[in-house]
Amino acid sequence: MDKWRGAAAVCINDKNDLLMVLQGKPEEKKTWTVPSGGVFEGESLEQCCERETFEETGYFIRVGERLQTKTGRIGKTDIHVEYFFCRVIGGAMQIQDPDHLIHEIRWVSKEELTELHLSFPEDQPFLNQMLQKQKEGVDRT
């Protein structure tokens, strides 16, 4: 049984917008997700989260609270993803993805989020909840 570990960044700005990326292989339908990716050997989940966010968006982040763990199986691979609350601390919006899977970067409102075709539709309630909590002033960093 193969195992895959990854990290995902939930970045919410001062306007209460969520950082999202449009991703997919050339032959696939493109879908939206938060910046995320797989852990390299010797890399912590937090380091993975920072690296993937920079590669996919051009932003430097500070990783804060661990928000949730998602586990499952795709084919014969066990999946383990940790979601972290993150703050953008520098950089500029720019796709730098070495895998060429990112096609657009966007800050989206809670209303816009409901209109997007998500890579992981099961994340919708969780992401809505994070936007609501941030709007209510819950500090997670």
C-alpha positions, -999 to 999 in steps of 0.1 A, spaced: 0 0 0 14 34 -10 12 64 13 10 101 2 13 130 27 6 166 20 -2 200 33 -28 227 23 -28 264 31 -60 282 41 -50 319 35 -76 345 42 -67 382 36 -80 414 54 -110 415 30 -120 380 42 -111 365 8 -97 331 4 -66 323 -17 -74 298 -44 -56 283 -74 -71 268 -106 -53 235 -112 -52 205 -134 -33 186 -160 -35 198 -196 -60 171 -205 -82 175 -174 -110 199 -166 -95 227 -144 -108 230 -109 -102 252 -79 -84 244 -46 -64 260 -18 -26 259 -24 -14 224 -15 9 196 -24 30 166 -13 57 165 13 93 160 1 116 136 20 130 153 50 104 182 49 80 190 76 43 195 68 47 232 77 77 235 53 57 217 26 28 242 31 52 271 27 69 257 -3 38 247 -22 21 280 -15 51 299 -28 54 277 -59 17 279 -68 11 316 -59 43 335 -54 34 344 -19 55 338 12 33 327 42 35 322 79 20 288 89 -3 290 119 -28 267 135 -35 232 122 -71 232 112 -81 197 101 -67 164 88 -82 148 58 -75 111 51 -87 87 25 -77 65 -3 -72 71 -40 -68 38 -58 -42 19 -38 -27 50 -22 -36 61 14 -39 100 15 -31 122 45 -34 160 42 -30 185 69 -48 219 65 -31 249 81 -43 285 87 -17 307 70 -10 344 66 6 360 35 37 379 47 53 388 14 58 380 -22 36 388 -51 9 369 -70 28 348 -96 25 312 -108 59 295 -103 47 259 -103 74 236 -115 48 209 -124 28 234 -147 -5 223 -131 -15 258 -119 -34 280 -144 -48 309 -123 -45 324 -88 -74 343 -73 -86 357 -40 -123 347 -37 -151 359 -14 -174 335 4 -200 342 -22 -176 335 -51 -164 303 -35 -199 288 -38 -198 294 -76 -164 277 -82 -160 241 -93 -138 227 -65 -112 200 -69 -124 186 -35 -161 195 -32 -161 180 3 -139 210 14 -167 235 7 -184 234 42 -150 236 59 -138 265 38 -171 284 43 -167 278 81 -131 292 80 -143 323 62 -171 328 87 -148 324 117 -123 348 102 -151 373 96 -160 370 133 -125 379 142 -110 345 152 -72 349 151 -55 316 141 -19 327 136 
